[in-house]
Amino acid sequence: MRGLSLDARFALLSALLAVCASAVGIGVLRTLDAPLLAVLAAGGVSLIGALVIARRQVEPLERLLRALQGAVASFRDGDFSLSIASARRDVIGELSRQHGELARTLREQRQHLVQRELLLDTVVQNTPVALVLVDDGGHVAYANLAARQLFNENRSLAGTRFDDIVDAGPPAMREALAGGGDALFSVGFPDGEETFHLSQRGFRLQGRGHRLYLFRRMTRELSRQEVATWKKVIRVMSHELNNSLAPISSMAHSGSELARRGQTERLPEVFATIGTRARHLHQFIEGYAQFARLPAPRLETVAWTELIGALAQQVPFRLAGEAPEDSVRVDPVQVEQVLINLLKNAHEAGSPADAVELEVRRVAAQWRIEIRDRGTGMSDTVLANALLPFYSTKRSGTGLGLALAREIVEAHGGRIQLANRDGGGLCITLSLPAQ
């Protein structure tokens, strides 16, 4: 029976029912002592009638099963337009109506899903953020238009090995990707330098591991934020100037009136007030002028052991690895100040003292200095604005933030990168020319 088709099974069932009905009719006639010929004739008529009746009873079920077989094949191919029509009021008709409801529900869900996929694809394809999805085999499973324009001259990236894209990219991008977390890095292009914010996350999709990379251009946003920052600085300086110059002007007028009237005994008090306000204004302006008066670096040949030893006397840290025996040409005062500020920031971020690390190593033609901690790290907002002039998250800070470190490092021909670490904390990487 397992090897028979559905039609053969129905035919065999009909014949079996007919034979049974015929056997019953023959048995009844034999009990009545009917002639043999009459018994055979009655048996033949009973067999034919039973076959016709059995076939007519089984035929609707056979048609329904055939229709269901075709509908299931259509559903498997993604076609939910097929429905089964039936005017019967029995269980077969109810099954046909339920099948129609199922097809309509699946069709509506499919249309809704397709519309959502189209909307999502439109949004993802037109976003300015370069999006690359990589499967567990290291191949690009999905990339939007921005990623194609950034990495492959507007050609498709599907199926390309992501390692090949990374190897063909600039060293700054490779270093940021190697960190495994969010990072901020800069890349030089023929029309100027571009700053990117990298975000990478791992997840499972359809039972397979995937990793999502997001590259967001920050140059225009940083320029806009920088202009807004300078406007804010100008407003703050204007406010502070008015607060200091107005009392000075008033006290000068009062001193003039006292001198004209000959009341010189109060003039020392007037001059003391003027001097206090002038000193306050000078200290305020000096804090901001320090950023603009940053001198050009005076390069000297300094041994790394000497530079690291001087740092160890001023701020605690743990040296990762061995100090290089080579020397580096830098302005020792400026570079030492940058490293001291960064190490102090690592301690102030809440990192345990023994988790603040300094590592210096040579990579090709560059010295790479990494300062790592296990503090609170940086949020996306802080990470994107950390290198802006006068940006600071400290309430008692001067407002110069990491921008001064960026100015000093770039004046030495290097660059600075920020990246959050897996497990918490921040990693600041300084790259300086080795020659």
KABEL-V671021 format. One record per backbone hydrogen bond with DSSP energy under -0.5 kcal/mol. NH is the residue of the N-H (numbers start at 1). CO is the residue of the C=O. Records with the same first field share a line. If there is no record, write none. Layout:
NH->CO  CO
//
This chain:
4->1
9->5
10->6
11->7
12->8
13->9
14->10
15->11
16->12
17->13
18->14
19->15
20->16
21->17
22->18
23->19
24->20
25->21
26->22
27->23
28->24
29->25
30->26
31->27
32->28  29
33->30
34->29
39->35
40->36
41->37
42->38
43->39
44->40
45->41
46->42
47->43
48->44
49->45
50->46
51->47
52->48
53->49
54->50
55->51
56->52
57->53
58->54
59->55
60->56
62->58
63->59
64->60
65->61
66->62
67->63
68->64
69->65
70->66
71->67
72->68
73->69
74->70
75->71
76->72
77->73
78->75
79->74
80->78
85->83
94->90
95->91
96->92
97->93
98->94
99->95
100->96
101->97
102->98
103->99
104->100
105->101
106->102
107->103
108->104
109->105
110->106
111->107
112->108
113->109
114->110
115->111
116->112
117->113
118->114
119->115
120->116
121->117
122->118
123->119
124->120
125->121
126->122
127->123  124
130->215
131->129
132->213
133->142
134->132  211
135->139
136->209
138->135
140->160
141->133  139
142->133
144->131
148->144
149->145
150->146
151->147
152->148
154->148
155->148  152
159->140
160->157
162->138
165->161
166->162
167->163
168->164
169->165  166
173->170
174->170
175->171
176->172
177->173
178->174
179->175
180->177
183->198
184->418
185->196
187->194
189->192
192->189
194->187
196->185
197->216
198->183  196
199->214
201->212
203->210
205->208
208->205
210->203
211->134
212->201
213->132
214->199
215->130
216->197  214
217->215
218->195
219->195
222->218
223->219
224->220
225->221
226->222
227->223
228->224
229->225
230->226
231->227
232->228
233->229
234->230
235->231
236->232
237->233
238->234
239->235
240->236
241->237
242->238
243->239
244->240
245->241
246->242
247->243
248->244
249->245
250->246
251->247
252->248
253->249
254->250
255->251
256->252
257->253
258->254
259->255
260->256
261->257
262->258  259
263->258
264->262
266->263
267->264
270->266
271->267
272->268
273->269
274->270
275->271
276->272
277->273
278->274
279->275
280->276
281->277
282->278
283->279
284->280
285->281
286->282
287->283
288->284
289->285
290->286
291->288
292->288
293->289
294->291
299->297
300->330
302->300  328
304->326
307->303
308->304
309->305
310->306
311->307
312->308
313->309
314->311
315->311
318->356
319->317
320->318  358
321->319
328->302
330->300  328
332->330
335->331
336->332
337->333
338->334
339->335
340->336
341->337
342->338
343->339
344->340
345->341
346->342
347->343
348->344
349->345
350->347
351->346
355->352
356->353
357->355  372
358->318
359->370
361->368
363->366
366->363
367->432
368->361  366
369->367  430
370->359  368
371->428
372->357  370
373->426
376->349
383->379
384->380
385->381
386->382
388->385
390->400
391->388
397->394
402->386
403->388  400
404->400
406->402
407->403
408->404
409->405
410->406
411->407
412->408  409
413->410
414->409
415->431
417->429
418->184
419->427
420->182
421->425
424->421
427->419
428->371
429->417  427
430->369  428
431->415
432->367  430
433->412
434->365
//
